[in-house]
Structure formats: structure tokens, C-alpha cells
Amino acid sequence: MDWRTLDEQYIVSSYKRLPIAIAKGEGNYLYDTAGNKYLDLFTGLAVNVLGHSHPRIVQALRDQGERFLHISNVFLNQPAILLAKRLVEQTIPGKVFFTNSGAEATESAIKMIHKWTKTDGAGREGIVVLRNSFHGRTLGAVRLTRQAHVYQDFPQPDFPVYELDPEDTAGLRAICREAKPAAVLMEPVLGSGGVVPLSVDFLREVATICQEEGMLFAMDEIQTGMGRTGKLFAYEHAGVTPDLILFAKGVGGGLPLGGVIAGTKLMNQFKPGDHGTTFAPSPLSAALGNVVLDELLDPAFAASVDEVIAYLWAGLEALRERLPEQLQALRGKGMMVGIPLSAAPEEVSRLQQAMLDRGVLVDVTQKTIVRLLPPLTLTKEDVDRFLESFAAELAELQGAKGEA
């Protein structure tokens, strides 16, 4: 069956596909309908943190599926209550509002911040975000996403948004002198914006400014959360305490789930009727979320992840020393890696296809940055396979430039 033709005929073309149809996933690998095997360094864009068909995930699917798949929010949802309790215990005192996705988490945060301005943040309005940040594609979220090719000319809600360059604390203080924003919202590592990590000093100073000014300090951990950077949430590297944490992607073990962890300033802002969703929290997704936390909070698992992270970065640094013209910099944190290439976008696109031909799936963001979002179950053998293939393709790219 020609899946590509059927896809083009029946599914709206809002995504650029790689030319393979996936038949199954197992461990850290995907298999296409032709039987080809691929090392998956996409992980569904940071979703499959435990790889594919993890035995405990599969068992939880069966167990919860035999109980019930969906109930209304008018009933007590035991898997969700347990997951919320554990998330709060691992982060900040507060409460959780569950959503189906990261974009919905952003929408919830916007409404929650707005409610706060009417109760405790009198005179404050609007949100400070970072230049080139990404917070979603729904209309409220796209107002905060600072990438022109994403927000385009779509209609946007009319609330103030203040744009700040990463690391520019003087600029934040200037914004506060000229206006009274209600909150600062930022990704600890800009994902779609090029895998740009924010410095510990910057995060700490922003937290201090928010406290001094009476603003809310919000962390978008939708991509950086759930162990992605070597901590459960990336803000922990800086030792700061957010008022609001957005999460999604990896939390549902492969099923849609997201939400916000609202600290003490925000946890009672929503009253019945202020916000809602039919499906979230899915009991099935929440059950998987508890399995994900079981694994991530296991000290032995965390130690093995740290070991492979160190091995991956050491290998990348060695490769950069070998090919400095191609690899001028490495960016990211933990299992979130950005590799800017000194090549034209079409050359990087060809490299991505060549990596696919070698059985390794990598993402490309900002046209020339290879982005790695591996499963946290990645092994040293997997790292070696990636590095060998990547080095070969970089050498090909360098050779082609030399011939030109």
C-alpha cells in the first residue's frame, strides 16, 4: 500500500513528513513497513522518554484499560490524583491542573495568570517572553510564541506581550520600568528556537526580579521536563522556585497529557466553571504517567541516564574537535542537544535524509540545527551508532564543500 500517497490525499498537509511509514516501535528503535530498523532520536519530539513498548508502560495500558478508559471530571480520578500528588511533591507546593497537550497547558497558564491579576496582581497585565521562544500554536499560545513563521498573521488575543532577548536582565528591568507585566514565562532551554540553554545566573536573576517587582515567575517545561535535561525539571539546575510550571510531552508515557503545576499564589485561582476540558486528565494517560515517574525517580535509572548523558556529550565534543569546520558549537543540556551546522538548509536536509538511510532518525530545527531528543533509555551502543553515522555524513558534507 502506498502510504505516502494516501497521506497526501486524505490528511491535511500541515507537516513535512519523512518518507517512511512506521509499523512498530521497540525499545529505542522504530521499524517501518518495509522492515527497516531506525534508532529513534526524535522520540515523538521528546514524548517517548522510556522508548517504545516499555514493558511497564504496556502493562499499565492493559491494567487501566481493563478498568476504564474515560470518566467525567465530576468523578474522582484515582490515577490522576496520585500523579498530581507526586508531581507537587517533586516540585513546588501547590496544585495541578491537567490538560491534553502542551499548547493547552499554555492556554491554561494564560487564563490563570489573568485571574491572578484580578485578585493579587492589581494593575499588572501581560507576559514577558523570550525572543524566538515557542509556547504552542493555539491562538492564546501563539501570542506568546515569538517565531514569525509560527504566528504569521493569525488573529491573536489582545493582551500585552513583552519580548526579551535571552540573558538580557537589563532589558527585563527596563520593561518593568516602562510597564507592569504580570509574569515572565520562559523555556529553560529554548527548544524549537534552536536548543539554546539559559544560564543559571540568568534564571536566578529573573527569579529575583520577579520577586522584587511582584511578578509571577513561570517555567515552560513542556519539552525540558520529565528528565530530559538530567533533572525531573530543568529549572532545578538553577535552584530557583517558579510560581507556575508547564508540563506535557513525556509525562503521559506516549499518550496525550499535559498541565500546569500552580504554586501557592495561583493554585486557588480557578473556580468551578473558570476552565475545563472533557478528556483531561485521561485515566489511561495518568496511569502511564505514574509509571514514567516510577522509572525517572528510581536512583539506579537516574544514575544510568547520567552516565549515558556524559558519554554522549564526550563523544560529541570529540567529534567537534575532529571536524571543527562543520561543528563550531554544541548546545543543550542532558538528553536535549542542538548541533548547529555550518551548511546551507538544503545541505542539512540532505544530511537528515542520509542519516535516515543509515538507520538513524534525527530532527532539524531552525533549518540548520540538528536536534537530538533521545529516549532516556539510550545506551552507549546507541550513542556509538549515532556518532559513527553522523561523523561519516559530516565528512561527506565537508568533502562535498571541498570539491565545490
C-alpha positions, -999 to +999 in steps of 0.1 A: +000+000+000+013+035-009+010+052+025+027+084+013+001+089-015-028+081+009-014+105+035-012+133+009-047+125-003-065+123+030-046+142+057-042+180+058-006+188+048+005+208+079+036+187+085+066+179+063+070+141+065+100+119+064+093+093+037+088+062+060+056+046+074+062+033+109+050-003+116+061-007+152+084+006+179+105-015+203+130-001+228+149+027+213+141+017+177+114+022+152+106-002+123+090+008+090+065-012+069+094-024+048+111-039+079+139-013+081+151-005+116+159+030+129+175+044+160+149+069+172+165+102+183+131+120+178+112+102+205+080+118+191+096+152+199+105+145+235+075+123+243+087+087+245+111+092+273+111+055+281+115+044+245+089+023+227+068-005+241+084-003+275+071-034+294+058-014+324+041+010+301+024-019+282+013-035+314-002-002+327-021+001+294-036-033+299-043-029+336-060+005+333-077-004+300-094-033+318-107-009+345-119+021+325-106+045+298-125+076+305-147+092+331-161+126+336-143+152+357-173+151+380-159+119+395-127+113+415-099+101+392-076+079+412-046+077+387-047+115+382-049+123+419-019+101+426+000+116+397-008+152+408+003+144+443+036+131+432+043+160+408+037+185+435+058+166+460+087+166+435+084+203+425+066+232+444+038+233+470+006+238+450-019+220+428-021+206+393-045+214+365-043+187+338-047+193+301-044+172+270-013+189+255+014+215+259-005+241+240-035+236+263-011+240+292-001+274+279-037+284+274-044+274+310-014+294+322-026+325+304-060+323+320-046+315+354-022+345+352-051+367+341-072+356+371-043+364+394-041+400+381-077+405+393-071+392+428-035+398+438-017+414+409-038+446+406-025+469+379-004+443+363-011+430+328+007+410+302+035+384+300+072+387+292+086+360+269+119+354+252+127+362+216+125+331+194+107+311+221+079+286+214+049+281+236+024+265+212+002+271+182-033+277+195-044+313+194-035+322+230-003+302+229+008+316+195+005+351+210+034+341+233+054+322+206+080+346+192+087+330+158+072+348+128+068+317+107+046+303+135+025+332+145+022+346+109-009+368+106-032+347+126-056+366+149-043+370+184-059+378+217-053+414+227-032+411+259+003+427+262+033+406+253+068+419+260+097+404+241+131+400+258+164+386+245+178+356+264+203+366+291+191+403+290+183+411+326+189+448+320+162+446+293+138+429+318+144+457+343+137+482+315+104+465+307+095+467+343+103+504+345+081+511+314+052+487+321+038+465+348+038+429+333+021+402+354+045+374+346+077+362+330+073+329+311+104+311+296+117+278+285+149+269+305+162+256+272+147+271+240+137+240+220+122+250+187+142+282+190+175+264+184+181+243+216+195+274+235+200+268+272+196+297+296+223+303+320+219+296+357+228+332+365+201+345+342+174+322+356+183+332+391+183+369+384+150+367+366+135+349+396+149+377+418+135+404+396+101+388+396+101+386+434+112+423+437+086+435+412+058+414+424+055+394+391+049+357+386+078+335+375+067+308+352+087+280+336+076+263+303+090+228+309+069+212+282+099+200+263+126+202+290+107+183+317+104+147+327+141+140+330+150+154+296+179+176+309+191+153+337+167+166+363+130+159+366+125+196+355+152+218+341+146+248+364+161+226+392+196+231+378+194+267+388+179+262+422+150+286+416+114+283+427+088+290+399+052+301+407+040+281+377+054+251+358+040+240+324+045+203+315+034+179+288+051+156+262+070+129+282+046+129+312+020+106+296+043+078+286+034+082+249-003+093+254-016+129+253-013+146+287-001+179+300-009+205+326+004+232+349+017+229+385+003+260+401+022+273+432+006+288+463+000+322+445-021+305+418-034+272+430-068+285+440-073+309+411-096+286+391-131+281+405-157+257+390-165+269+356-134+290+350-117+264+329-122+228+318-116+200+294-136+169+285-108+144+283-080+156+306-068+141+328-072+108+309-071+080+335-051+060+310-025+087+304-023+094+342-017+057+348+011+058+324+024+090+339+027+072+373+048+045+356+070+072+340+076+088+374+083+054+389+112+050+364+125+085+365+126+086+403+144+053+406+180+062+416+195+034+396+177+045+364+187+082+371+224+071+375+224+052+342+208+082+324+235+105+338+262+080+327+249+079+291+245+117+290+281+121+299+291+096+273+270+113+246+284+147+253+320+134+254+315+118+221+301+149+206+330+170+219+355+146+204+337+148+171+337+186+172+375+185+178+378+163+147+355+184+125+357+220+138+347+235+104+314+216+105+308+216+142+316+250+155+294+247+186+273+223+206+242+235+226+218+220+250+216+201+283+213+164+291+193+145+265+184+177+247+211+185+221+214+212+194+241+209+168+244+240+146+259+231+112+278+255+090+259+244+060+230+256+039+195+245+048+192+222+018+225+205+027+213+199+063+181+185+049+201+161+027+221+151+058+189+143+077+178+121+048+212+104+046+211+097+084+177+081+078+192+060+051+218+048+076+190+039+101+193+069+124+164+094+128+173+130+138+153+162+138+162+195+123+151+228+138+157+264+126+167+249+092+204+242+101+204+228+136+204+191+141+183+184+173+186+153+193+158+143+217+168+107+226+149+084+248+163+084+284+168+046+279+195+054+253+225+031+256+262+037+249+259+014+220+232+036+206+254+066+211+282+049+192+259+041+163+247+077+161+282+092+163+296+068+137+268+076+112+269+113+120+307+115+116+305+098+082+278+122+069+297+153+082+328+140+064+307+136+032+294+171+037+329+185+042+342+166+012+314+180-010+323+215+001+359+209-007+351+197-042+329+228-047 
